[in-house]
Amino acid sequence: MKKKNEISLQEAMQSMLREYRLEPQLNETRVKMLWSKLMGKTISTYTSNISVRKNVLYLTILSAPLKHELSYAKDKIKDLINEEMGEEYVKDVVIR
């Protein structure tokens, strides 16, 4: 039986992340890790920078043809990442 002042480890970790404002950095790291997993080795080798600011995913792509191709798939990229994150984290994708 659970006492009133006991919380689960998951609740404690989430509380700590909110308290120390670590959630944005953690989520950005998760997105960076998901990028190579979701897009594959070839696309991730042509990606030089991945950052997330104010729920916008910024990608720097080194190959012009790939940049053009990915610009058509922005919604799919956003949906794939949000599905893996388990929440509506990325609102937009900007490809540079």
Biopython code that builds the backbone (N, CA, C, O; Angstrom):
import numpy as np
from Bio.PDB.StructureBuilder import StructureBuilder

atoms = [
    (1, "MET", "N", (0.837, -1.181, 0.000)),
    (1, "MET", "CA", (0.000, 0.000, 0.000)),
    (1, "MET", "C", (0.882, 1.244, 0.000)),
    (1, "MET", "O", (1.915, 1.285, 0.668)),
    (2, "LYS", "N", (0.479, 2.220, -0.728)),
    (2, "LYS", "CA", (1.252, 3.444, -0.903)),
    (2, "LYS", "C", (0.886, 4.471, 0.162)),
    (2, "LYS", "O", (-0.290, 4.707, 0.436)),
    (3, "LYS", "N", (1.907, 5.075, 0.758)),
    (3, "LYS", "CA", (1.662, 6.140, 1.724)),
    (3, "LYS", "C", (1.384, 7.438, 0.984)),
    (3, "LYS", "O", (1.679, 7.562, -0.205)),
    (4, "LYS", "N", (0.815, 8.403, 1.692)),
    (4, "LYS", "CA", (0.432, 9.662, 1.059)),
    (4, "LYS", "C", (1.628, 10.459, 0.553)),
    (4, "LYS", "O", (1.515, 11.122, -0.478)),
    (5, "ASN", "N", (2.763, 10.423, 1.233)),
    (5, "ASN", "CA", (3.895, 11.249, 0.845)),
    (5, "ASN", "C", (4.866, 10.533, -0.091)),
    (5, "ASN", "O", (5.905, 11.100, -0.429)),
    (6, "GLU", "N", (4.569, 9.322, -0.514)),
    (6, "GLU", "CA", (5.422, 8.586, -1.437)),
    (6, "GLU", "C", (5.018, 8.879, -2.871)),
    (6, "GLU", "O", (3.834, 8.966, -3.194)),
    (7, "ILE", "N", (6.024, 9.030, -3.726)),
    (7, "ILE", "CA", (5.770, 9.210, -5.156)),
    (7, "ILE", "C", (6.637, 8.204, -5.911)),
    (7, "ILE", "O", (7.635, 7.702, -5.393)),
    (8, "SER", "N", (6.233, 7.928, -7.133)),
    (8, "SER", "CA", (6.997, 6.961, -7.923)),
    (8, "SER", "C", (8.290, 7.609, -8.420)),
    (8, "SER", "O", (8.437, 8.831, -8.406)),
    (9, "LEU", "N", (9.213, 6.770, -8.854)),
    (9, "LEU", "CA", (10.480, 7.266, -9.368)),
    (9, "LEU", "C", (10.262, 8.122, -10.613)),
    (9, "LEU", "O", (10.935, 9.137, -10.792)),
    (10, "GLN", "N", (9.328, 7.719, -11.471)),
    (10, "GLN", "CA", (9.031, 8.480, -12.680)),
    (10, "GLN", "C", (8.523, 9.875, -12.319)),
    (10, "GLN", "O", (8.953, 10.865, -12.912)),
    (11, "GLU", "N", (7.619, 9.957, -11.359)),
    (11, "GLU", "CA", (7.097, 11.258, -10.934)),
    (11, "GLU", "C", (8.196, 12.125, -10.337)),
    (11, "GLU", "O", (8.227, 13.335, -10.562)),
    (12, "ALA", "N", (9.103, 11.507, -9.572)),
    (12, "ALA", "CA", (10.204, 12.249, -8.971)),
    (12, "ALA", "C", (11.149, 12.784, -10.039)),
    (12, "ALA", "O", (11.599, 13.926, -9.951)),
    (13, "MET", "N", (11.455, 11.961, -11.055)),
    (13, "MET", "CA", (12.335, 12.404, -12.138)),
    (13, "MET", "C", (11.704, 13.537, -12.935)),
    (13, "MET", "O", (12.380, 14.513, -13.261)),
    (14, "GLN", "N", (10.423, 13.422, -13.251)),
    (14, "GLN", "CA", (9.737, 14.478, -13.991)),
    (14, "GLN", "C", (9.700, 15.770, -13.184)),
    (14, "GLN", "O", (9.868, 16.856, -13.740)),
    (15, "SER", "N", (9.484, 15.658, -11.897)),
    (15, "SER", "CA", (9.485, 16.830, -11.029)),
    (15, "SER", "C", (10.861, 17.493, -10.995)),
    (15, "SER", "O", (10.964, 18.719, -11.031)),
    (16, "MET", "N", (11.918, 16.680, -10.924)),
    (16, "MET", "CA", (13.274, 17.218, -10.917)),
    (16, "MET", "C", (13.597, 17.921, -12.235)),
    (16, "MET", "O", (14.201, 18.993, -12.234)),
    (17, "LEU", "N", (13.196, 17.321, -13.360)),
    (17, "LEU", "CA", (13.446, 17.934, -14.664)),
    (17, "LEU", "C", (12.746, 19.284, -14.788)),
    (17, "LEU", "O", (13.311, 20.233, -15.332)),
    (18, "ARG", "N", (11.514, 19.369, -14.283)),
    (18, "ARG", "CA", (10.795, 20.648, -14.309)),
    (18, "ARG", "C", (11.443, 21.663, -13.385)),
    (18, "ARG", "O", (11.598, 22.828, -13.752)),
    (19, "GLU", "N", (11.821, 21.233, -12.191)),
    (19, "GLU", "CA", (12.399, 22.125, -11.188)),
    (19, "GLU", "C", (13.709, 22.742, -11.668)),
    (19, "GLU", "O", (13.936, 23.939, -11.487)),
    (20, "TYR", "N", (14.563, 21.937, -12.274)),
    (20, "TYR", "CA", (15.865, 22.425, -12.729)),
    (20, "TYR", "C", (15.851, 22.885, -14.193)),
    (20, "TYR", "O", (16.895, 23.208, -14.758)),
    (21, "ARG", "N", (14.671, 22.912, -14.790)),
    (21, "ARG", "CA", (14.484, 23.356, -16.174)),
    (21, "ARG", "C", (15.404, 22.611, -17.150)),
    (21, "ARG", "O", (16.082, 23.225, -17.974)),
    (22, "LEU", "N", (15.414, 21.302, -17.043)),
    (22, "LEU", "CA", (16.256, 20.463, -17.893)),
    (22, "LEU", "C", (15.486, 19.813, -19.040)),
    (22, "LEU", "O", (16.085, 19.179, -19.909)),
    (23, "GLU", "N", (14.168, 19.968, -19.046)),
    (23, "GLU", "CA", (13.354, 19.320, -20.078)),
    (23, "GLU", "C", (13.716, 19.743, -21.498)),
    (23, "GLU", "O", (13.815, 18.874, -22.364)),
    (24, "PRO", "N", (13.920, 21.033, -21.785)),
    (24, "PRO", "CA", (14.258, 21.398, -23.171)),
    (24, "PRO", "C", (15.556, 20.755, -23.663)),
    (24, "PRO", "O", (15.619, 20.295, -24.803)),
    (25, "GLN", "N", (16.584, 20.718, -22.827)),
    (25, "GLN", "CA", (17.849, 20.109, -23.232)),
    (25, "GLN", "C", (17.688, 18.610, -23.432)),
    (25, "GLN", "O", (18.241, 18.042, -24.374)),
    (26, "LEU", "N", (16.944, 17.977, -22.560)),
    (26, "LEU", "CA", (16.712, 16.536, -22.672)),
    (26, "LEU", "C", (15.942, 16.218, -23.951)),
    (26, "LEU", "O", (16.281, 15.274, -24.664)),
    (27, "ASN", "N", (14.916, 16.999, -24.237)),
    (27, "ASN", "CA", (14.131, 16.760, -25.447)),
    (27, "ASN", "C", (14.950, 17.011, -26.707)),
    (27, "ASN", "O", (14.807, 16.276, -27.684)),
    (28, "GLU", "N", (15.800, 18.029, -26.709)),
    (28, "GLU", "CA", (16.646, 18.285, -27.868)),
    (28, "GLU", "C", (17.611, 17.123, -28.097)),
    (28, "GLU", "O", (17.847, 16.724, -29.237)),
    (29, "THR", "N", (18.158, 16.592, -27.034)),
    (29, "THR", "CA", (19.052, 15.442, -27.149)),
    (29, "THR", "C", (18.307, 14.228, -27.686)),
    (29, "THR", "O", (18.835, 13.480, -28.509)),
    (30, "ARG", "N", (17.082, 14.037, -27.217)),
    (30, "ARG", "CA", (16.263, 12.928, -27.727)),
    (30, "ARG", "C", (15.980, 13.079, -29.213)),
    (30, "ARG", "O", (16.012, 12.093, -29.949)),
    (31, "VAL", "N", (15.703, 14.302, -29.668)),
    (31, "VAL", "CA", (15.435, 14.538, -31.089)),
    (31, "VAL", "C", (16.684, 14.246, -31.911)),
    (31, "VAL", "O", (16.589, 13.645, -32.981)),
    (32, "LYS", "N", (17.854, 14.662, -31.427)),
    (32, "LYS", "CA", (19.107, 14.401, -32.142)),
    (32, "LYS", "C", (19.355, 12.905, -32.278)),
    (32, "LYS", "O", (19.800, 12.440, -33.327)),
    (33, "MET", "N", (19.072, 12.158, -31.230)),
    (33, "MET", "CA", (19.251, 10.708, -31.280)),
    (33, "MET", "C", (18.227, 10.060, -32.221)),
    (33, "MET", "O", (18.549, 9.112, -32.937)),
    (34, "LEU", "N", (17.012, 10.570, -32.213)),
    (34, "LEU", "CA", (15.972, 10.019, -33.075)),
    (34, "LEU", "C", (16.233, 10.305, -34.548)),
    (34, "LEU", "O", (15.830, 9.523, -35.409)),
    (35, "TRP", "N", (16.903, 11.413, -34.847)),
    (35, "TRP", "CA", (17.139, 11.799, -36.237)),
    (35, "TRP", "C", (17.874, 10.694, -37.002)),
    (35, "TRP", "O", (17.430, 10.285, -38.075)),
    (36, "SER", "N", (18.974, 10.218, -36.467)),
    (36, "SER", "CA", (19.719, 9.177, -37.179)),
    (36, "SER", "C", (18.942, 7.862, -37.217)),
    (36, "SER", "O", (19.043, 7.110, -38.186)),
    (37, "LYS", "N", (18.171, 7.585, -36.173)),
    (37, "LYS", "CA", (17.381, 6.359, -36.138)),
    (37, "LYS", "C", (16.258, 6.401, -37.178)),
    (37, "LYS", "O", (16.029, 5.419, -37.883)),
    (38, "LEU", "N", (15.561, 7.534, -37.274)),
    (38, "LEU", "CA", (14.411, 7.633, -38.168)),
    (38, "LEU", "C", (14.795, 7.873, -39.621)),
    (38, "LEU", "O", (14.154, 7.340, -40.527)),
    (39, "MET", "N", (15.821, 8.662, -39.849)),
    (39, "MET", "CA", (16.178, 9.049, -41.213)),
    (39, "MET", "C", (17.214, 8.138, -41.862)),
    (39, "MET", "O", (17.346, 8.124, -43.086)),
    (40, "GLY", "N", (17.934, 7.393, -41.070)),
    (40, "GLY", "CA", (18.919, 6.474, -41.628)),
    (40, "GLY", "C", (20.309, 7.086, -41.697)),
    (40, "GLY", "O", (20.500, 8.282, -41.479)),
    (41, "LYS", "N", (21.265, 6.233, -42.004)),
    (41, "LYS", "CA", (22.675, 6.618, -41.993)),
    (41, "LYS", "C", (23.004, 7.643, -43.080)),
    (41, "LYS", "O", (23.751, 8.588, -42.827)),
    (42, "THR", "N", (22.463, 7.468, -44.272)),
    (42, "THR", "CA", (22.793, 8.341, -45.395)),
    (42, "THR", "C", (22.370, 9.781, -45.132)),
    (42, "THR", "O", (23.169, 10.704, -45.294)),
    (43, "ILE", "N", (21.133, 9.974, -44.731)),
    (43, "ILE", "CA", (20.638, 11.330, -44.476)),
    (43, "ILE", "C", (21.340, 11.947, -43.277)),
    (43, "ILE", "O", (21.652, 13.138, -43.292)),
    (44, "SER", "N", (21.592, 11.163, -42.246)),
    (44, "SER", "CA", (22.251, 11.719, -41.059)),
    (44, "SER", "C", (23.698, 12.118, -41.332)),
    (44, "SER", "O", (24.228, 12.992, -40.646)),
    (45, "THR", "N", (24.359, 11.493, -42.329)),
    (45, "THR", "CA", (25.724, 11.908, -42.656)),
    (45, "THR", "C", (25.744, 13.257, -43.364)),
    (45, "THR", "O", (26.727, 13.992, -43.265)),
    (46, "TYR", "N", (24.676, 13.590, -44.076)),
    (46, "TYR", "CA", (24.581, 14.887, -44.741)),
    (46, "TYR", "C", (23.973, 15.970, -43.852)),
    (46, "TYR", "O", (23.799, 17.105, -44.295)),
    (47, "THR", "N", (23.653, 15.636, -42.618)),
    (47, "THR", "CA", (23.107, 16.606, -41.672)),
    (47, "THR", "C", (24.239, 17.096, -40.789)),
    (47, "THR", "O", (24.875, 16.307, -40.091)),
    (48, "SER", "N", (24.492, 18.408, -40.820)),
    (48, "SER", "CA", (25.608, 18.932, -40.029)),
    (48, "SER", "C", (25.170, 19.502, -38.684)),
    (48, "SER", "O", (25.948, 19.500, -37.731)),
    (49, "ASN", "N", (23.937, 19.988, -38.596)),
    (49, "ASN", "CA", (23.498, 20.584, -37.336)),
    (49, "ASN", "C", (22.010, 20.321, -37.130)),
    (49, "ASN", "O", (21.199, 20.453, -38.046)),
    (50, "ILE", "N", (21.684, 19.948, -35.905)),
    (50, "ILE", "CA", (20.291, 19.740, -35.514)),
    (50, "ILE", "C", (20.076, 20.518, -34.221)),
    (50, "ILE", "O", (20.808, 20.331, -33.249)),
    (51, "SER", "N", (19.074, 21.388, -34.212)),
    (51, "SER", "CA", (18.768, 22.110, -32.975)),
    (51, "SER", "C", (17.259, 22.333, -32.887)),
    (51, "SER", "O", (16.549, 22.330, -33.892)),
    (52, "VAL", "N", (16.797, 22.525, -31.661)),
    (52, "VAL", "CA", (15.387, 22.777, -31.412)),
    (52, "VAL", "C", (15.293, 24.039, -30.556)),
    (52, "VAL", "O", (15.852, 24.109, -29.461)),
    (53, "ARG", "N", (14.576, 25.028, -31.078)),
    (53, "ARG", "CA", (14.336, 26.250, -30.326)),
    (53, "ARG", "C", (12.859, 26.587, -30.403)),
    (53, "ARG", "O", (12.291, 26.701, -31.490)),
    (54, "LYS", "N", (12.245, 26.746, -29.248)),
    (54, "LYS", "CA", (10.820, 27.079, -29.156)),
    (54, "LYS", "C", (9.970, 26.128, -29.996)),
    (54, "LYS", "O", (9.097, 26.557, -30.751)),
    (55, "ASN", "N", (10.238, 24.836, -29.853)),
    (55, "ASN", "CA", (9.504, 23.753, -30.509)),
    (55, "ASN", "C", (9.593, 23.780, -32.029)),
    (55, "ASN", "O", (8.729, 23.230, -32.712)),
    (56, "VAL", "N", (10.632, 24.417, -32.560)),
    (56, "VAL", "CA", (10.894, 24.408, -34.001)),
    (56, "VAL", "C", (12.201, 23.654, -34.222)),
    (56, "VAL", "O", (13.222, 23.976, -33.613)),
    (57, "LEU", "N", (12.165, 22.660, -35.087)),
    (57, "LEU", "CA", (13.334, 21.849, -35.398)),
    (57, "LEU", "C", (14.088, 22.498, -36.552)),
    (57, "LEU", "O", (13.541, 22.673, -37.640)),
    (58, "TYR", "N", (15.351, 22.854, -36.307)),
    (58, "TYR", "CA", (16.209, 23.461, -37.324)),
    (58, "TYR", "C", (17.226, 22.424, -37.778)),
    (58, "TYR", "O", (17.953, 21.855, -36.964)),
    (59, "LEU", "N", (17.270, 22.183, -39.088)),
    (59, "LEU", "CA", (18.179, 21.201, -39.666)),
    (59, "LEU", "C", (19.092, 21.898, -40.664)),
    (59, "LEU", "O", (18.624, 22.669, -41.501)),
    (60, "THR", "N", (20.384, 21.632, -40.581)),
    (60, "THR", "CA", (21.333, 22.124, -41.571)),
    (60, "THR", "C", (21.779, 20.936, -42.406)),
    (60, "THR", "O", (22.440, 20.020, -41.916)),
    (61, "ILE", "N", (21.405, 20.972, -43.675)),
    (61, "ILE", "CA", (21.689, 19.873, -44.598)),
    (61, "ILE", "C", (22.783, 20.322, -45.573)),
    (61, "ILE", "O", (22.717, 21.424, -46.117)),
    (62, "LEU", "N", (23.783, 19.473, -45.790)),
    (62, "LEU", "CA", (24.935, 19.822, -46.619)),
    (62, "LEU", "C", (24.709, 19.604, -48.114)),
    (62, "LEU", "O", (25.387, 20.225, -48.933)),
    (63, "SER", "N", (23.789, 18.753, -48.475)),
    (63, "SER", "CA", (23.541, 18.423, -49.867)),
    (63, "SER", "C", (22.309, 19.183, -50.375)),
    (63, "SER", "O", (21.221, 19.064, -49.811)),
    (64, "ALA", "N", (22.493, 19.966, -51.444)),
    (64, "ALA", "CA", (21.388, 20.754, -52.003)),
    (64, "ALA", "C", (20.230, 19.875, -52.499)),
    (64, "ALA", "O", (19.076, 20.194, -52.210)),
    (65, "PRO", "N", (20.488, 18.785, -53.233)),
    (65, "PRO", "CA", (19.364, 17.941, -53.664)),
    (65, "PRO", "C", (18.611, 17.312, -52.484)),
    (65, "PRO", "O", (17.385, 17.203, -52.507)),
    (66, "LEU", "N", (19.351, 16.906, -51.469)),
    (66, "LEU", "CA", (18.704, 16.328, -50.284)),
    (66, "LEU", "C", (17.891, 17.388, -49.546)),
    (66, "LEU", "O", (16.795, 17.110, -49.061)),
    (67, "LYS", "N", (18.428, 18.591, -49.464)),
    (67, "LYS", "CA", (17.713, 19.700, -48.822)),
    (67, "LYS", "C", (16.386, 19.954, -49.538)),
    (67, "LYS", "O", (15.352, 20.159, -48.903)),
    (68, "HIS", "N", (16.436, 19.936, -50.854)),
    (68, "HIS", "CA", (15.230, 20.145, -51.653)),
    (68, "HIS", "C", (14.224, 19.016, -51.420)),
    (68, "HIS", "O", (13.028, 19.265, -51.266)),
    (69, "GLU", "N", (14.707, 17.796, -51.395)),
    (69, "GLU", "CA", (13.838, 16.628, -51.180)),
    (69, "GLU", "C", (13.202, 16.663, -49.784)),
    (69, "GLU", "O", (12.011, 16.388, -49.635)),
    (70, "LEU", "N", (13.997, 16.999, -48.769)),
    (70, "LEU", "CA", (13.478, 17.038, -47.398)),
    (70, "LEU", "C", (12.496, 18.191, -47.189)),
    (70, "LEU", "O", (11.630, 18.115, -46.317)),
    (71, "SER", "N", (12.622, 19.241, -47.971)),
    (71, "SER", "CA", (11.692, 20.367, -47.817)),
    (71, "SER", "C", (10.259, 19.948, -48.154)),
    (71, "SER", "O", (9.302, 20.522, -47.634)),
    (72, "TYR", "N", (10.114, 18.945, -49.028)),
    (72, "TYR", "CA", (8.781, 18.424, -49.343)),
    (72, "TYR", "C", (8.250, 17.495, -48.249)),
    (72, "TYR", "O", (7.049, 17.235, -48.180)),
    (73, "ALA", "N", (9.138, 17.002, -47.405)),
    (73, "ALA", "CA", (8.748, 16.018, -46.388)),
    (73, "ALA", "C", (8.725, 16.603, -44.974)),
    (73, "ALA", "O", (8.824, 15.854, -44.002)),
    (74, "LYS", "N", (8.597, 17.911, -44.843)),
    (74, "LYS", "CA", (8.622, 18.544, -43.521)),
    (74, "LYS", "C", (7.531, 18.011, -42.591)),
    (74, "LYS", "O", (7.789, 17.726, -41.422)),
    (75, "ASP", "N", (6.315, 17.879, -43.118)),
    (75, "ASP", "CA", (5.211, 17.388, -42.284)),
    (75, "ASP", "C", (5.442, 15.946, -41.842)),
    (75, "ASP", "O", (5.141, 15.581, -40.705)),
    (76, "LYS", "N", (5.969, 15.143, -42.735)),
    (76, "LYS", "CA", (6.239, 13.740, -42.391)),
    (76, "LYS", "C", (7.338, 13.649, -41.335)),
    (76, "LYS", "O", (7.241, 12.841, -40.411)),
    (77, "ILE", "N", (8.386, 14.472, -41.463)),
    (77, "ILE", "CA", (9.465, 14.507, -40.470)),
    (77, "ILE", "C", (8.909, 14.888, -39.110)),
    (77, "ILE", "O", (9.212, 14.252, -38.100)),
    (78, "LYS", "N", (8.089, 15.936, -39.093)),
    (78, "LYS", "CA", (7.480, 16.406, -37.845)),
    (78, "LYS", "C", (6.626, 15.302, -37.220)),
    (78, "LYS", "O", (6.705, 15.064, -36.015)),
    (79, "ASP", "N", (5.812, 14.631, -38.032)),
    (79, "ASP", "CA", (4.944, 13.574, -37.521)),
    (79, "ASP", "C", (5.740, 12.391, -36.977)),
    (79, "ASP", "O", (5.396, 11.841, -35.931)),
    (80, "LEU", "N", (6.802, 11.995, -37.683)),
    (80, "LEU", "CA", (7.630, 10.874, -37.236)),
    (80, "LEU", "C", (8.284, 11.172, -35.885)),
    (80, "LEU", "O", (8.272, 10.333, -34.984)),
    (81, "ILE", "N", (8.848, 12.361, -35.754)),
    (81, "ILE", "CA", (9.525, 12.720, -34.506)),
    (81, "ILE", "C", (8.531, 12.826, -33.367)),
    (81, "ILE", "O", (8.793, 12.333, -32.270)),
    (82, "ASN", "N", (7.393, 13.462, -33.609)),
    (82, "ASN", "CA", (6.389, 13.586, -32.550)),
    (82, "ASN", "C", (5.842, 12.232, -32.125)),
    (82, "ASN", "O", (5.558, 12.013, -30.947)),
    (83, "GLU", "N", (5.695, 11.329, -33.076)),
    (83, "GLU", "CA", (5.215, 9.982, -32.752)),
    (83, "GLU", "C", (6.216, 9.259, -31.855)),
    (83, "GLU", "O", (5.827, 8.615, -30.880)),
    (84, "GLU", "N", (7.501, 9.364, -32.183)),
    (84, "GLU", "CA", (8.532, 8.712, -31.370)),
    (84, "GLU", "C", (8.680, 9.370, -30.001)),
    (84, "GLU", "O", (8.965, 8.689, -29.017)),
    (85, "MET", "N", (8.489, 10.681, -29.929)),
    (85, "MET", "CA", (8.596, 11.399, -28.657)),
    (85, "MET", "C", (7.392, 11.116, -27.758)),
    (85, "MET", "O", (7.485, 11.228, -26.535)),
    (86, "GLY", "N", (6.270, 10.753, -28.364)),
    (86, "GLY", "CA", (5.072, 10.470, -27.590)),
    (86, "GLY", "C", (4.304, 11.713, -27.202)),
    (86, "GLY", "O", (3.434, 11.656, -26.333)),
    (87, "GLU", "N", (4.609, 12.833, -27.827)),
    (87, "GLU", "CA", (3.909, 14.087, -27.553)),
    (87, "GLU", "C", (4.060, 15.008, -28.759)),
    (87, "GLU", "O", (4.873, 14.747, -29.645)),
    (88, "GLU", "N", (3.287, 16.072, -28.791)),
    (88, "GLU", "CA", (3.359, 17.055, -29.872)),
    (88, "GLU", "C", (4.461, 18.053, -29.540)),
    (88, "GLU", "O", (4.183, 19.186, -29.148)),
    (89, "TYR", "N", (5.714, 17.627, -29.698)),
    (89, "TYR", "CA", (6.867, 18.443, -29.302)),
    (89, "TYR", "C", (7.320, 19.383, -30.418)),
    (89, "TYR", "O", (7.515, 20.575, -30.181)),
    (90, "VAL", "N", (7.488, 18.863, -31.620)),
    (90, "VAL", "CA", (7.951, 19.678, -32.751)),
    (90, "VAL", "C", (6.733, 20.264, -33.452)),
    (90, "VAL", "O", (5.851, 19.537, -33.907)),
    (91, "LYS", "N", (6.699, 21.595, -33.533)),
    (91, "LYS", "CA", (5.579, 22.280, -34.187)),
    (91, "LYS", "C", (5.884, 22.593, -35.659)),
    (91, "LYS", "O", (4.973, 22.638, -36.486)),
    (92, "ASP", "N", (7.155, 22.807, -35.982)),
    (92, "ASP", "CA", (7.543, 23.152, -37.346)),
    (92, "ASP", "C", (8.970, 22.650, -37.601)),
    (92, "ASP", "O", (9.732, 22.397, -36.668)),
    (93, "VAL", "N", (9.309, 22.515, -38.881)),
    (93, "VAL", "CA", (10.640, 22.075, -39.293)),
    (93, "VAL", "C", (11.193, 23.116, -40.268)),
    (93, "VAL", "O", (10.539, 23.471, -41.249)),
    (94, "VAL", "N", (12.415, 23.605, -39.983)),
    (94, "VAL", "CA", (13.084, 24.559, -40.863)),
    (94, "VAL", "C", (14.361, 23.891, -41.357)),
    (94, "VAL", "O", (15.194, 23.440, -40.571)),
    (95, "ILE", "N", (14.494, 23.839, -42.686)),
    (95, "ILE", "CA", (15.668, 23.202, -43.299)),
    (95, "ILE", "C", (16.533, 24.293, -43.920)),
    (95, "ILE", "O", (16.086, 25.065, -44.769)),
    (96, "ARG", "N", (17.792, 24.331, -43.466)),
    (96, "ARG", "CA", (18.720, 25.346, -43.980)),
    (96, "ARG", "C", (19.801, 24.697, -44.787)),
    (96, "ARG", "O", (20.681, 25.384, -45.306)),
]
sb = StructureBuilder()
sb.init_structure("model")
sb.init_model(0)
sb.init_chain("A")
sb.init_seg("    ")
for serial, (resi, resn, name, xyz) in enumerate(atoms, 1):
    if name == "N":
        sb.init_residue(resn, " ", resi, " ")
    sb.init_atom(name, np.array(xyz, "f"), 0.0, 1.0, " ", f" {name:<3s}", serial, name[0])
structure = sb.get_structure()
